[in-house]
Amino acid sequence: RRHYMGCCLLCCTMLQELHKKAPNISILINNAGYGGGGAGGITKDGIELNFGVNFLGHFKLTMLLLPALLAGAVETGEISRVINLSSGVHWLASYKLNELDSTVWRKTDRELDGGEYKRSKLFMHVLTRSLNKRLEALDVSDKIISHSVNPGAVASDIWRYSPEKSKWQAREIYPRIFKTCEQGALSILSACTNEEAPPGSLFVDEKSRRFSRLADDLAVSEWLWKTAINATNVDFHIS
């Protein structure tokens, strides 16, 4: 029996309840996100909103569910998967490594920076790539793999955070030119079922595509992993 789960920000109590209902998981889809040009802000933990919602929550949930994903692979005899939602804007992400810490522990600053959403989507693919390397190092890459997905521009509820002056576009124009949620989900389904693409692939329009070289930047990967562990108090454990 397969168990499919979309990602939300779960408290420990909810996670414990989840383990009771589905101790073995085959596919984890980290899909929840904040964006749409919203004003941004800061989480209750004091973390910049895009980083906290679009990356950090997914990181923590993935780390906590790795044992269940491994159990799912053992139970079904098939590879379990972690699917991370990235975006085409990850190509536009930029940063100065020595300034990344300051972008995490503050409110979103649209005027001075504006790149928080783009970086959060790059970081999701960094997570995909670095997670696969760690799984391979533990010799369990035949049990769990990870892919990323760029679903494209989708007329979803994410645009509800648009500035007031732009909400008419989200309401009147986007549904005419963007993908429907069902169409956007097709690449997610491809990442869940494709057996040919190598681990760490980025799926766009249902096919594995190129991605930014920054996703394999070792310095960024190490900074991101260390920052995520410190912020969430979880680490990479498979059992």
KEMAR-131381 format. One record per residue: residue number from 1; residue in one letter; x, y, z of N, C-alpha, C, O in turn. Coordinates in steps of 0.02 Angstrom, whole numbers, plus 50000, padded with zeros to 5 digits. Atoms other than C-alpha are relative to their C-alpha. Example, Ala and Ser with C-alpha at 12.3 -4.5 7.8 and 13.67 -1.06 7.14 Angstrom:
! residues 2
(node 1 A (50045 49941 50000) (50615 49775 50390) (50045 50060 50000) (50097 50059 50033)) (node 2 S (49958 49941 49997) (50684 49947 50357) (49961 50055 50037) (49986 50110 50045)) 
This chain:
! residues 239
(node 1 R (50042 49940 50000) (50000 50000 50000) (50043 50062 50000) (50091 50067 50039)) (node 2 R (49961 49939 50005) (50067 50170 49952) (49965 50057 50038) (49904 50060 50041)) (node 3 H (50027 49943 49964) (50045 50328 50056) (50030 50062 49968) (50091 50069 49965)) (node 4 Y (49977 49940 50032) (50056 50497 49969) (49983 50060 50045) (49928 50064 50073)) (node 5 M (50009 49945 49954) (50077 50658 50067) (50026 50065 49971) (50084 50069 49951)) (node 6 G (49976 49933 50016) (50084 50842 50020) (50029 50030 50063) (50007 50015 50118)) (node 7 C (49965 49972 49942) (50197 50944 50132) (49962 50059 50029) (49940 50103 49993)) (node 8 C (50023 49942 49963) (50129 51062 50263) (50045 50007 50061) (50084 49962 50076)) (node 9 L (49957 49988 49942) (50213 51136 50415) (49968 49968 50061) (49921 49995 50090)) (node 10 L (50031 50041 49947) (50176 51005 50547) (50035 50010 50066) (50096 50012 50069)) (node 11 C (49972 49999 49933) (50201 51023 50733) (50015 49928 50020) (49992 49881 49987)) (node 12 C (49980 50067 49980) (50274 50875 50826) (49940 49956 50016) (49940 49896 50000)) (node 13 T (50059 50040 49983) (50104 50820 50889) (49967 49973 49937) (49947 49915 49935)) (node 14 M (50030 50021 50063) (50035 50814 50712) (50042 49946 49966) (50016 49899 49936)) (node 15 L (49956 50048 50031) (50188 50720 50652) (49995 49932 50034) (49996 49880 50001)) (node 16 Q (50010 50063 49963) (50167 50590 50788) (49935 49966 49979) (49932 49905 49973)) (node 17 E (50065 50026 50022) (49986 50570 50736) (50006 49970 49930) (49976 49918 49915)) (node 18 L (49989 50024 50068) (50042 50548 50556) (50035 49933 50001) (50017 49888 49963)) (node 19 H (49963 50063 49995) (50165 50410 50604) (49954 49942 50019) (49963 49886 49997)) (node 20 K (50047 50052 49981) (50022 50315 50684) (49958 49977 49941) (49944 49917 49934)) (node 21 K (50044 50016 50056) (49916 50324 50527) (50039 49973 49940) (50014 49930 49903)) (node 22 A (49961 50020 50059) (50055 50302 50398) (50073 49994 50019) (50113 50038 50002)) (node 23 P (49930 50008 49979) (50217 50234 50472) (50047 49989 49942) (50107 50001 49947)) (node 24 N (49959 50011 50060) (50278 50188 50298) (49975 50046 49945) (49916 50047 49929)) (node 25 I (50017 49951 50052) (50281 50322 50162) (50040 49986 49937) (50099 49972 49940)) (node 26 S (49967 50013 50064) (50321 50299 49979) (50021 50064 49965) (50074 50067 49933)) (node 27 I (49986 49937 50035) (50315 50478 49914) (49984 50059 50044) (49928 50063 50071)) (node 28 L (50010 49937 49965) (50336 50645 50002) (50005 50056 49949) (50056 50063 49916)) (node 29 I (50000 49944 50047) (50289 50797 49898) (50001 50065 50041) (49953 50082 50074)) (node 30 N (49992 49937 49964) (50354 50960 49971) (49975 50057 49956) (50013 50087 49918)) (node 31 N (50034 49955 50047) (50231 51076 49886) (49979 50066 50031) (49970 50115 49994)) (node 32 A (50026 49939 49969) (50174 51207 50013) (50049 50057 49988) (50110 50048 49988)) (node 33 G (49956 49944 50013) (50241 51380 49977) (49967 50067 50009) (49906 50074 50007)) (node 34 Y (50021 49930 49995) (50229 51567 50000) (50032 50038 49943) (50091 50028 49928)) (node 35 G (49972 49961 50055) (50251 51688 49857) (49947 50046 49970) (49908 50076 50006)) (node 36 G (50050 49959 50033) (50149 51779 49727) (50011 50074 50008) (49965 50114 50000)) (node 37 G (49985 49929 49994) (50237 51944 49757) (49973 50032 50063) (49965 50093 50066)) (node 38 G (50026 49973 49938) (50171 51962 49933) (50050 50044 50036) (50109 50049 50017)) (node 39 A (49958 49953 49963) (50240 52086 50058) (50054 49965 50040) (50103 49997 50060)) (node 40 G (49950 50036 49961) (50335 51950 50149) (49990 50011 50074) (49935 50029 50096)) (node 41 G (50005 49992 49928) (50372 51958 50334) (50049 49956 50035) (50105 49945 50011)) (node 42 I (49956 50041 49959) (50445 51847 50467) (49959 49948 50037) (49902 49961 50055)) (node 43 T (50037 50053 49965) (50395 51683 50549) (50003 50011 50075) (50039 50055 50099)) (node 44 K (50000 49995 49927) (50360 51659 50734) (50068 49983 50029) (50084 50002 50085)) (node 45 D (49933 50018 49977) (50536 51588 50747) (50051 50053 49983) (50110 50045 49997)) (node 46 G (49955 49946 50018) (50610 51751 50681) (50038 49989 49935) (50092 50016 49926)) (node 47 I (49968 50017 50063) (50652 51683 50508) (49963 50033 49942) (49902 50035 49941)) (node 48 E (50030 49969 50059) (50622 51772 50343) (49949 49954 49969) (49961 49894 49963)) (node 49 L (50058 50041 50015) (50455 51712 50278) (50010 49953 49941) (49990 49894 49946)) (node 50 N (49989 50044 50058) (50506 51643 50107) (50046 49943 50018) (50034 49885 49999)) (node 51 F (49953 50052 49981) (50653 51549 50181) (49967 49950 50048) (49976 49890 50042)) (node 52 G (50032 50043 49951) (50549 51483 50325) (49947 49954 49972) (49946 49894 49987)) (node 53 V (50056 50039 50027) (50397 51426 50227) (50021 49958 49940) (50004 49899 49936)) (node 54 N (49985 50034 50063) (50468 51381 50057) (50058 49950 50005) (50064 49905 49963)) (node 55 F (49944 50047 49994) (50624 51291 50119) (50004 49966 50068) (50003 49904 50071)) (node 56 L (49983 50028 49935) (50648 51268 50305) (49949 49950 50025) (49967 49898 50053)) (node 57 G (50051 50047 49980) (50481 51185 50341) (50006 49934 49963) (49996 49880 49992)) (node 58 H (49992 50061 50040) (50511 51062 50200) (50062 49961 50022) (50060 49899 50025)) (node 59 F (49939 50033 49977) (50687 51026 50260) (49985 49960 50064) (50003 49901 50069)) (node 60 K (50014 50033 49937) (50626 50985 50435) (49955 49940 49991) (49968 49886 50018)) (node 61 L (50047 50056 50010) (50481 50877 50377) (50035 49942 49965) (50024 49884 49983)) (node 62 T (49964 50053 50036) (50594 50782 50256) (50046 49961 50047) (50048 49900 50046)) (node 63 M (49954 50033 49953) (50725 50746 50390) (49962 49955 50048) (49984 49899 50063)) (node 64 L (50038 50039 49952) (50592 50686 50512) (49967 49938 49969) (49954 49889 50003)) (node 65 L (50035 50055 50033) (50510 50573 50383) (50045 49952 49962) (50020 49904 49932)) (node 66 L (49955 50046 50035) (50665 50490 50311) (49994 49928 50023) (49994 49882 49982)) (node 67 P (50010 50070 49979) (50644 50335 50421) (49936 49969 49972) (49936 49911 49953)) (node 68 A (50062 50026 50027) (50464 50317 50362) (50006 49988 49925) (49976 49941 49898)) (node 69 L (49988 50010 50071) (50520 50337 50181) (50041 49937 49987) (50028 49900 49940)) (node 70 L (49961 50061 50006) (50650 50201 50205) (49957 49939 50013) (49962 49889 49978)) (node 71 A (50046 50056 49985) (50518 50089 50284) (49952 49988 49942) (49935 49931 49928)) (node 72 G (50044 50008 50057) (50405 50122 50136) (50034 49963 49943) (50003 49922 49909)) (node 73 A (49963 50035 50053) (50540 50065 50015) (50008 49926 50017) (50002 49883 49973)) (node 74 V (49992 50069 49979) (50569 49907 50115) (49934 49963 49993) (49932 49905 49971)) (node 75 E (50065 50031 50002) (50383 49871 50124) (49977 49986 49928) (49951 49932 49914)) (node 76 T (50026 50007 50068) (50344 49898 49939) (50049 49968 49952) (50030 49942 49899)) (node 77 G (49949 50025 50046) (50509 49844 49862) (50014 50050 49945) (50048 50033 49896)) (node 78 E (49989 49947 50050) (50508 50008 49763) (50034 50059 50033) (50030 50068 50094)) (node 79 I (49964 49942 49974) (50611 50166 49781) (49951 50053 50024) (49905 50072 49988)) (node 80 S (50038 49943 49975) (50534 50300 49891) (50029 50064 49972) (50087 50067 49953)) (node 81 R (49978 49938 50032) (50542 50478 49829) (49982 50061 50042) (49930 50064 50074)) (node 82 V (50014 49934 49972) (50556 50653 49898) (49998 50049 49941) (50047 50056 49904)) (node 83 I (50010 49955 50056) (50487 50779 49773) (49997 50072 50026) (49952 50089 50065)) (node 84 N (49996 49931 49976) (50535 50961 49802) (49978 50049 49946) (50002 50046 49889)) (node 85 L (50024 49951 50048) (50444 51104 49717) (50048 50059 49996) (50056 50096 50045)) (node 86 S (49957 49944 50014) (50566 51227 49642) (49961 50048 49953) (49900 50051 49956)) (node 87 S (50033 49952 50046) (50529 51358 49507) (50049 50021 49947) (50110 50015 49955)) (node 88 G (49956 49974 50052) (50595 51430 49346) (50040 50060 50023) (50092 50075 49995)) (node 89 V (49963 49941 49977) (50647 51584 49444) (50063 49982 50038) (50103 50025 50056)) (node 90 H (49937 50019 49967) (50784 51481 49527) (50059 50020 49956) (50115 50029 49981)) (node 91 W (49947 49978 50045) (50885 51529 49372) (50021 50072 50014) (50078 50092 50000)) (node 92 L (49988 49929 49988) (50873 51711 49427) (50027 50014 50069) (50041 50071 50086)) (node 93 A (49977 49991 49931) (50930 51682 49606) (50073 50022 50001) (50115 49997 49962)) (node 94 S (49931 49978 49991) (51087 51772 49660) (50012 50012 50074) (49965 50020 50113)) (node 95 Y (49983 49992 49929) (51178 51794 49824) (50074 50016 50007) (50114 50004 49962)) (node 96 K (49930 49994 49978) (51339 51842 49911) (50005 49955 50061) (49970 49966 50111)) (node 97 L (49997 50051 49948) (51389 51697 50021) (50009 50030 50069) (49979 50006 50117)) (node 98 N (49987 49970 49935) (51452 51809 50161) (49941 50042 50026) (49943 50066 50082)) (node 99 E (50058 49961 49979) (51283 51898 50167) (49938 49957 50009) (49885 49983 50028)) (node 100 L (50059 50043 49997) (51167 51747 50167) (49970 49997 50070) (49909 49996 50078)) (node 101 D (50025 50004 49932) (51155 51738 50356) (49953 50058 50016) (49901 50049 50048)) (node 102 S (50040 49940 49985) (51087 51915 50364) (49933 50000 49964) (49886 50034 49986)) (node 103 T (50064 50002 50036) (50950 51875 50237) (49951 49952 50032) (49891 49955 50018)) (node 104 V (50043 50050 49968) (50882 51733 50345) (49966 50028 50062) (49906 50018 50073)) (node 105 W (50025 49978 49934) (50862 51818 50514) (49976 50072 49998) (49999 50114 50037)) (node 106 R (50031 49934 50005) (50762 51970 50462) (49935 49994 49961) (49921 49943 49930)) (node 107 K (50060 49999 50040) (50597 52019 50383) (50018 50005 49926) (50072 50027 49908)) (node 108 T (49991 49992 50072) (50577 52010 50195) (50011 50074 49984) (49975 50117 50009)) (node 109 D (49985 49931 50018) (50652 52167 50120) (49995 50006 49924) (50045 49996 49888)) (node 110 R (50011 49997 50072) (50577 52193 49948) (50041 50055 49966) (50066 50045 49910)) (node 111 E (49967 49944 50033) (50660 52360 49914) (50076 49991 49998) (50108 50006 49948)) (node 112 L (49928 50007 49997) (50836 52319 49969) (50025 49936 49968) (50082 49932 49947)) (node 113 D (49977 50064 50026) (50841 52140 49908) (49951 49976 49946) (49964 49984 49887)) (node 114 G (50050 50024 50048) (50687 52063 49827) (50013 49931 49973) (49973 49905 49934)) (node 115 G (49984 50065 50028) (50772 51898 49793) (49983 49941 50045) (50004 49885 50030)) (node 116 E (50012 50053 49952) (50707 51798 49940) (49962 49941 49970) (49980 49883 49982)) (node 117 Y (50039 50054 50031) (50578 51699 49841) (50043 49960 49951) (50042 49899 49951)) (node 118 K (49957 50034 50049) (50702 51660 49702) (50051 49955 50035) (50062 49898 50014)) (node 119 R (49951 50041 49964) (50832 51600 49826) (49967 49940 50033) (49996 49886 50035)) (node 120 S (50034 50057 49967) (50706 51493 49919) (49987 49943 49951) (49990 49885 49970)) (node 121 K (50013 50051 50050) (50667 51402 49757) (50065 49969 49975) (50066 49910 49957)) (node 122 L (49934 50029 50013) (50852 51380 49718) (50019 49953 50056) (50044 49898 50043)) (node 123 F (49982 50041 49942) (50876 51312 49894) (49963 49934 49999) (49989 49884 50024)) (node 124 M (50037 50063 50004) (50742 51181 49863) (50036 49951 49954) (50036 49891 49967)) (node 125 H (49963 50046 50044) (50844 51111 49719) (50068 49983 50029) (50093 49928 50018)) (node 126 V (49938 50017 49963) (51003 51124 49822) (49986 49943 50048) (50026 49897 50055)) (node 127 L (50020 50054 49954) (50912 51016 49950) (49994 49934 49963) (50018 49883 49986)) (node 128 T (50007 50061 50040) (50868 50891 49815) (50068 49970 49983) (50079 49910 49993)) (node 129 R (49935 50025 50022) (51046 50878 49752) (50042 49975 50060) (50072 49922 50057)) (node 130 S (49959 50019 49942) (51130 50872 49924) (49970 49940 50037) (50007 49899 50064)) (node 131 L (50032 50058 49968) (51002 50749 49994) (50019 49936 49964) (50035 49886 49997)) (node 132 N (49981 50060 50038) (51040 50626 49855) (50072 49980 50014) (50087 49920 50019)) (node 133 K (49929 50015 49986) (51227 50639 49890) (50006 49966 50069) (50045 49920 50077)) (node 134 R (49998 50030 49933) (51198 50600 50074) (49970 49930 50001) (49995 49886 50036)) (node 135 L (50031 50067 50004) (51084 50454 50034) (50048 49951 49966) (50052 49893 49985)) (node 136 E (49952 50044 50035) (51215 50385 49914) (50058 49982 50046) (50082 49926 50045)) (node 137 A (49944 50012 49954) (51351 50403 50047) (49982 49947 50052) (50026 49912 50077)) (node 138 L (50023 50050 49952) (51245 50296 50164) (49979 49935 49967) (49954 49889 50000)) (node 139 D (50016 50060 50038) (51217 50167 50027) (49926 49983 50003) (49907 49924 50005)) (node 140 V (50072 50012 50002) (51028 50189 50028) (49967 50036 49941) (49907 50047 49940)) (node 141 S (50028 49966 50058) (51008 50277 49861) (49959 49952 49957) (49925 49973 49910)) (node 142 D (50044 50048 50033) (50926 50116 49801) (49933 49994 50037) (49889 49955 50017)) (node 143 K (50062 50001 49960) (50791 50147 49932) (49963 50067 49998) (49901 50069 49998)) (node 144 I (50030 49933 50001) (50762 50337 49927) (50038 50044 49951) (50099 50044 49950)) (node 145 I (49970 49950 50044) (50793 50467 49793) (49959 50064 50005) (49904 50064 50032)) (node 146 S (50035 49936 49999) (50744 50649 49771) (50004 50033 49932) (50056 50030 49899)) (node 147 H (50003 49960 50061) (50691 50753 49621) (49970 50068 50016) (49938 50077 50068)) (node 148 S (50032 49935 49996) (50640 50934 49597) (49952 50009 49942) (49957 49974 49891)) (node 149 V (50049 49985 50052) (50497 51004 49495) (49992 50075 49993) (49985 50111 50042)) (node 150 N (50022 49932 50016) (50467 51170 49410) (49933 49992 49965) (49931 49973 49907)) (node 151 P (50065 50012 50030) (50279 51163 49380) (49980 50052 49948) (49930 50043 49913)) (node 152 G (50017 49947 50046) (50280 51322 49277) (49954 50051 50034) (49940 50045 50094)) (node 153 A (50046 49949 49973) (50167 51473 49301) (49930 49970 50005) (49900 49951 49955)) (node 154 V (50063 50033 49987) (50009 51406 49380) (49952 50049 50034) (49970 50086 50079)) (node 155 A (50052 49956 49972) (49847 51499 49419) (49973 49968 50064) (49917 49943 50066)) (node 156 S (50018 50031 49937) (49843 51436 49598) (49986 50054 50052) (49989 50114 50037)) (node 157 D (50014 49953 49946) (49801 51516 49765) (50062 50037 50024) (50056 50082 50066)) (node 158 I (49940 49966 49978) (49981 51570 49786) (49997 50075 49984) (50030 50115 50017)) (node 159 W (50004 49930 50021) (49935 51732 49698) (49956 50042 50046) (49950 50102 50037)) (node 160 R (50041 49962 49953) (49818 51781 49840) (50042 50048 50042) (50015 50093 50074)) (node 161 Y (49956 49956 49962) (49970 51863 49919) (50025 50059 49957) (50065 50099 49980)) (node 162 S (49978 49945 50044) (49994 51981 49771) (49982 50067 50030) (49932 50073 50066)) (node 163 P (50019 49932 49978) (49996 52168 49808) (49930 50017 49975) (49909 49993 49923)) (node 164 E (50070 49984 50016) (49822 52242 49805) (49991 50024 49928) (49942 50006 49895)) (node 165 K (50007 49971 50067) (49852 52335 49643) (50009 49948 49945) (49990 49959 49887)) (node 166 S (49988 50053 50050) (49901 52172 49556) (49950 49943 50004) (49951 49897 49963)) (node 167 K (50046 50056 49990) (49761 52061 49619) (49952 49991 49941) (49928 49936 49928)) (node 168 W (50045 50006 50058) (49654 52100 49467) (50032 49957 49946) (49998 49921 49910)) (node 169 Q (49965 50043 50048) (49789 52018 49359) (49992 49927 50019) (49978 49885 49977)) (node 170 A (50007 50069 49976) (49783 51861 49467) (49930 49974 49989) (49919 49915 49977)) (node 171 R (50070 50020 50006) (49595 51860 49456) (49977 49995 49927) (49939 49950 49910)) (node 172 E (50028 49994 50068) (49566 51908 49273) (50047 49973 49946) (50023 49946 49896)) (node 173 I (49953 50016 50055) (49725 51873 49173) (50033 49933 50009) (50036 49893 49963)) (node 174 Y (49962 50061 49989) (49822 51731 49253) (49960 49937 49982) (49989 49892 49951)) (node 175 P (50037 50061 50019) (49681 51602 49233) (49996 49990 49924) (49983 49934 49901)) (node 176 R (50004 50005 50073) (49683 51640 49046) (50066 49979 49968) (50066 49949 49914)) (node 177 I (49935 50013 50031) (49870 51621 49016) (50044 49951 50038) (50091 49923 50009)) (node 178 F (49960 50047 49960) (49939 51513 49156) (49970 49930 49998) (49914 49920 49975)) (node 179 K (50024 50069 49995) (49924 51327 49184) (49947 49994 50055) (49946 50034 50102)) (node 180 T (50045 50016 49945) (49782 51257 49286) (50039 49960 50052) (50095 49937 50038)) (node 181 C (49966 50040 49949) (49827 51170 49448) (50010 49928 49977) (50061 49897 49991)) (node 182 E (49995 50069 50025) (49793 51003 49363) (50057 49994 49950) (50094 49945 49951)) (node 183 Q (49945 50001 50049) (49913 51046 49221) (50068 50008 50035) (50117 49976 50016)) (node 184 G (49938 49991 49962) (50045 51106 49345) (50021 49937 50036) (50080 49926 50048)) (node 185 A (49985 50061 49962) (50031 50940 49437) (50030 49945 49957) (50057 49896 49983)) (node 186 L (49977 50053 50044) (50080 50838 49284) (50076 49987 50007) (50098 49930 50007)) (node 187 S (49928 50010 49991) (50267 50869 49307) (50016 49969 50067) (50064 49932 50074)) (node 188 I (49991 50032 49935) (50250 50822 49490) (49988 49925 49994) (50026 49885 50021)) (node 189 L (50014 50071 50010) (50172 50658 49438) (50056 49966 49961) (50072 49908 49975)) (node 190 S (49944 50029 50038) (50313 50630 49313) (50059 49987 50046) (50091 49935 50041)) (node 191 A (49945 50009 49953) (50442 50655 49450) (49987 49942 50047) (50033 49908 50070)) (node 192 C (50018 50055 49955) (50347 50530 49557) (50005 49932 49967) (50014 49881 50001)) (node 193 T (50006 50064 50034) (50341 50395 49423) (50057 49985 49951) (50067 49927 49933)) (node 194 N (49947 50011 50049) (50488 50420 49303) (50055 49954 50028) (50080 49965 50083)) (node 195 E (49950 50048 49977) (50611 50275 49316) (50066 50007 49962) (50111 49967 49973)) (node 196 E (49941 49993 50041) (50741 50338 49192) (50045 50058 50020) (50106 50055 50014)) (node 197 A (49961 49941 49982) (50795 50509 49254) (50045 49986 50060) (50023 49953 50107)) (node 198 P (49955 50011 49942) (50946 50509 49371) (49976 50038 50061) (49942 50089 50054)) (node 199 P (50018 49964 49939) (50920 50560 49552) (50025 50072 49998) (50079 50086 49973)) (node 200 G (49980 49930 50000) (50924 50748 49576) (49979 50038 49938) (50002 50093 49926)) (node 201 S (50023 49967 50061) (50837 50788 49412) (49950 50055 50016) (49918 50055 50068)) (node 202 L (50051 49948 49996) (50730 50943 49385) (49951 49988 49943) (49969 49989 49885)) (node 203 F (50052 50014 50049) (50566 50906 49297) (49963 50064 49981) (49939 50101 50023)) (node 204 V (50037 49943 50029) (50488 51038 49184) (49959 49973 49942) (49986 49939 49898)) (node 205 D (50044 50025 50054) (50339 51001 49071) (50007 49925 49991) (50010 49899 49935)) (node 206 E (50001 50073 49996) (50348 50818 49122) (50065 49967 49976) (50067 49906 49967)) (node 207 K (49936 50029 50022) (50531 50797 49067) (50056 50028 50043) (50051 50082 50071)) (node 208 S (49941 49978 49963) (50700 50809 49151) (50036 50054 49959) (50049 50045 49900)) (node 209 R (49971 49943 50035) (50780 50977 49108) (50063 50024 50035) (50081 50001 50089)) (node 210 R (49941 49969 49971) (50935 51081 49140) (49980 50042 50061) (49922 50062 50068)) (node 211 F (50013 49958 49942) (50952 51179 49302) (50062 50042 50013) (50116 50029 49985)) (node 212 S (49944 49955 49985) (51063 51317 49372) (50058 49963 50033) (50048 49920 50076)) (node 213 R (49940 50031 49972) (51241 51266 49412) (50007 50017 50075) (50043 49982 50111)) (node 214 L (49996 49982 49930) (51218 51354 49580) (49971 49946 50045) (49987 49944 50105)) (node 215 A (50029 50055 49960) (51118 51202 49637) (50053 49951 50024) (50042 49914 50071)) (node 216 D (49945 50044 49980) (51283 51109 49647) (50059 50038 50030) (50114 50011 50035)) (node 217 D (49947 49960 49968) (51382 51249 49729) (50012 49971 50070) (49968 49975 50113)) (node 218 L (49985 50035 49937) (51467 51157 49873) (49998 50048 50059) (49973 50029 50113)) (node 219 A (49999 49952 49945) (51490 51313 49979) (49929 50018 50022) (49914 50022 50081)) (node 220 V (50070 49984 49984) (51305 51357 49968) (49966 49940 50031) (49927 49948 50079)) (node 221 S (50030 50060 49973) (51254 51178 50000) (50019 49990 50073) (49977 49974 50115)) (node 222 E (49976 50009 49931) (51361 51169 50157) (49970 50053 50046) (49950 50038 50102)) (node 223 W (50031 49947 49959) (51297 51338 50219) (49926 49985 50012) (49902 49993 50068)) (node 224 L (50072 50012 49995) (51116 51290 50184) (49985 49943 50049) (49940 49949 50091)) (node 225 W (50011 50057 49956) (51129 51122 50272) (50014 50018 50073) (49975 50001 50117)) (node 226 K (49983 49980 49932) (51215 51196 50425) (49948 50048 50028) (49927 50041 50086)) (node 227 T (50051 49952 49977) (51090 51339 50436) (49934 49966 50015) (49902 49981 50065)) (node 228 A (50064 50035 49991) (50941 51223 50418) (50001 49957 50063) (49952 49955 50100)) (node 229 I (49994 50042 49940) (51004 51105 50553) (49996 50043 50063) (49962 50025 50111)) (node 230 N (50000 49956 49942) (51035 51248 50674) (49931 50030 50012) (49911 50039 50070)) (node 231 A (50066 49967 49994) (50865 51327 50639) (49945 49952 50019) (49896 49972 50051)) (node 232 T (50054 50048 49989) (50762 51168 50650) (50014 49950 50056) (49969 49915 50079)) (node 233 N (49980 50049 49949) (50858 51064 50778) (49988 49928 49978) (49975 49885 50019)) (node 234 V (50003 50067 50026) (50848 50912 50665) (50061 49988 49957) (50092 50036 49933)) (node 235 D (49942 50017 50041) (50985 50821 50572) (49982 49943 49955) (49927 49916 49957)) (node 236 F (50010 50053 50049) (51005 50692 50437) (50009 49932 50033) (50066 49911 50046)) (node 237 H (49997 50067 49971) (50962 50522 50511) (49952 49956 49960) (49894 49974 49950)) (node 238 I (50041 50044 50041) (50896 50377 50409) (49965 49947 50041) (49920 49914 50016)) (node 239 S (50032 50052 49958) (50849 50263 50555) (49994 50025 50071) (49969 49988 50114)) 
